[in-house]
Amino acid sequence: MGDGQMPQENQAEDDDARRVSAFQARCAAVRQQTADEMARLAARRSSLQAQLGITTETMARWRVEHERMLQQATKPT
């Protein structure tokens, strides 16, 4: 019976290896799609900022102003 189980065990291990390999390939593809989309969005954001004339300094100033507004909004009354 032990000899009869070896091919089935090997087949199961091969099936598992194929499933793991397929899963890893899908994960790699999704990671790449995500990286591509993030790069596209970053380029789009830069393009929009340039079109609107928004500089890095403007963004930094807005960020500070926004943080100040949030702090003021969360202060106990």
N, C-alpha and C positions, 0 to 999 in steps of 0.2 A: 504494500500500500504506500510505503514511503516513496518508492520510485514513481508511482503513479501521480503523486502529488507534485513532484518537481516541475513538470511542464506547466501545470496549472498555476503554481506559485510564480514560476518565471513569467508566465503570461500576465498574471496579475501585476507583478512588478513592472513589466514592460508597459502595461496599460496605465499604471500610476505614473510612470516616468513620462509617458506621452501627455497625460493630462497636466502634469506639472509643467512640462515644457510649453504646452499650448497656453496655459495660464500665464506663464512668465512672458511669453511673446505678446499676449494681449495687454499685459501690464506695461510692457515696454512701449507698445504702440500708443497706449493711452497717455503715458508719460510724455512721449514725443509730441502727440497732438496738443497736450496741455502746454508744453513749452512753446510750441509754435503759436498757439493762441495767445499766450502771455506776451510773446514778442510782438505779435500783430497788434494787440491792444496797447502796448507801450508805444509803438510807433504811431498809432492812431492818436493817443493822448498827446504825444509830442507835436504831432501835426496840428491838432486842434488848438493846443496852447499857442503855437506859433501863429496860426491864423487869427487868433483872438488877441495876440500881443501880450499873452500872459508870460511873464518871466519867472525864473526860479525865485527871484527875490519876492515877487508878488505872491507866489505860492507859499513861501515861508512866512510872509507877513499874515496872509489869510489863515495859515495853520495856527500861528500864535494867537490871533484874534479869536479864532474858533475855540481854542483851548481855554482862553480867558472867559469866553462866554459860557462854556460848559462848567467851569469852576464856579462862576457866579451863580449859575442856575442850580448847582448842587449844594450851595452853602445853606446851612440851616437858618431859618428866619427867626 
